Amino acid sequence: MSILERKEREKEQRKQVILSAAEKIFYEKGFETATMQDIADYCELSKGTLYLYFKTKNELCIAIYSKSLEKFREELIERINQTNDSIQKIKNITFCFIDFIDKHPAYYQAILNYRQHRTLCSEDSEFIKKSSIQHLEIANLIRKIIDEGIIKKDISSGIDPKQIANLIWNEKTGILSCTTLSNKDGLDYEACKSVNYFIEILIKAIKESTINNFY
């Protein structure tokens, strides 16, 4: 291993240490209360060193958001690969959402707060660019399920796969953003019931759809 490769590996390892510390502190203290100094102290680093890796506290949150998307995508792929049935795949997406929120509430909070932090970060941020690609990958993964369902005639050809994918996965209006935590340690199960009800209605609609574009 060259000196340059070793330095890059050490840099990445330190970045992950900072991220893990930020996850813990933001979740325990709240984003507004936590400071970069808190994170630096936890990592036993100077605050100046933190700024070598993350330009702002908001950028740190975007990096956690990116990590959340990576984790969610891994769990989503595992869940949808459990069946070849297109309709069951869509149901499994919902189950994956709910399980993800229950198991990783801190990551879920990062997803919910993404838009707030993005507006305060430079569009040139490597974490903004990475998370945008990850977001699109998940949307395309869901759209692919719908496209395959149409080909297999499990889903009506009268629906718009892109719009249905947006209903399921969208940072503002998708299922994940509509599910809530009753507190930071648990799910709001009434919200989960509503999500399950919504997905059942959606599945019925896309199986029987004769919807026309009315715009």
Disulfide bonds with the S-S distance in Angstrom:
none
